[in-house]
């Protein structure tokens, strides 16, 4: 990503600190990716996919996303080689989301990096923070899974359809359920 961000909220967001999501720079970045995503979702083509990928932090060779995707920032997404993302996935990439080489993502999977205060008064202030998600090589995430903030899924792991992943998943493990075990 070639753009430089300078606002305090942007720096705090990138460092995992609490920040104001209504900062003008953050709002502009969300508008930029949403315009590109909307264009891709309306008319999925190689050109629109390439434009959307151009807003990501990194995209390896032979990556593909099916239409119906939702992305918050885009600039926090990093895809390795041959990543496949099925239809209607959600990337709340307030913190980095890394999908390593050969990751397969089923339809309707949600990657949620953002956190909000548990205290109602603090929530009303609008402040939030985020924790990154990392998915290792050759992992497979089944349809409708939800990956929560701060989770690392190691290489060769399999996440069962509909699972809610609240903790790290070890290499080669198969987990399923809510919470995923």
N, C-alpha and C positions, 0 to 999 in steps of 0.2 A: 504494500500500500504506500503510495507516494505522498499522500496528504499529511501535513503536520498539524496536530491538534494542540492548542495552547491553553484552553480554559482550565480553571481549577477543577471544575466538575469532571472534565475529561480526564485529567491526570489522576484524580481520586478514583474514578471508575476503573481506569487501567491498573491501578495499584491495589484494587480490592477494598478500598475504603468506602465509607458512606459518602454518597454524592447526591446532587440534585438532578434528576432526570429531565427537568424542564429547562436546563441550560440551553441557550440558543444553538450552540455548536452541536450538542447531542440531538436536539430536535431536527436540525438540518441533516445530520447523518442518517437518522431514521427515515426522513422524508426521501432522501436520495436512494436508499436501498429499496424502500417500499415502491417507489416509482418504477424502478428496474424490475422488481419482483412482479408487480402488477402487469407490466408489459409481457413478461415471460409467461405468467399464468394465463393471460388472455390469448396469447398466440405463441405457444411453446415452439421455438425454433432454435437451431444451432446459433444463430446470430444473437438472439435474445439471451440464451443461456451463456454465451461467451461474454456478453456485456455484464450480466449479473455476476459471473465469476470474476470479472475484472475488479469488482468492488470487494472481493474477499481478500484476506491476508495472504493466502496461498492456495493454489489449486494444482494438483499433479495432473499427469496425463490420463486420459480416458476416464474422466469423472463424469457423472451424469446425475441430474436431479429431475424427477418427474414433476409435472405441473401440480399446482395446488399448494406450493410451499409458502411458509410465512417466515420472515427473517427480520429481527430487530435492527441490527447494525451492519451485518455483513463483514465489516472490517475485522471482526474477531473470529472469523471462521477460517480454519485451515484444513484442507483436504489433502491426503496423500495420493498415491497412484491408485487408479481404478476403484474409486469410491462410488458406490451406487446408493442413491437415496430415492426411495419409492414415493408415491403420491401423498400429498396432504401432511407433510411433516412440518414441525414447528421448531425453529431455532431461536430461542430467546438468548442471544449471544451478547449479553451485557459484559460477560467475561469471556475469555477464549474458549472455543469449542474446537477440539482437535480430533479429526477422524483420520487415523493412520491408514497405511496402504491396505487395499483390498477389504475395506469395511463395507458390509451390507446392512442397509437400514430399511426395515419394512415400512409399509404404509402407516401413516398416522402416528409416527413416533414423535415424542416431544422431548427436546433438550432444554432444560430450564436452569440457567445459571443464576438468575436474579433471586435475591432474598429481600424480605420486608420485615420491619420490626414486629415482634409479637405484641407489644404494647400498642393499644388502639390510639392513644394520643400521639405517640411517635409516628405511627402509620399515617395519621392525618397530615403530618408535615410533608409527606411525599418522598422522604429520604429512602434510599435503597442502597444495596451493595450486592456484590456478586462473587461467586466462586467458580473457577474453571471446570470444564468437563474434558476428560481425555479418554478416547477409545483406541485401544491398541490394534495392531495389525491382525487381519483376518477375523475380527470379531463380527458377530452377526446379531443384530438387534431385531427381534420379532415385532410384528404389527402391533401398534397401539401401546408400546412400552413408553414409560415416562422415566427419564433420567434426571435425577435431582442435582442441585448445586454441589460442586466439590467432588463428584464421583469420578473415579478412574476405573475403566473396564479394561482389563489386561488383554494381551493378545490371545487369539484363538478362543475367547470366551463366547458363550451364546446366552442371550437374554430371551426368555420365553415371551410369547405374545401376551400383551396386557400386563406385563410386570411393572412394578414400581421399584426402581432401583434407588435405594437410599444410602447404600454403602458401597465401598470398592468391591470389585469382582476380581478374583484371582485368575491367573493365567489358566486357560483351558477349562475353566469351570462352566457348568450350565446352571443358570439360576432362573427361577420363575416364581410368580405369585406377588402378593402385596402384604408386606414388603418382600422383595425378591430374596429367595434363599437357595 
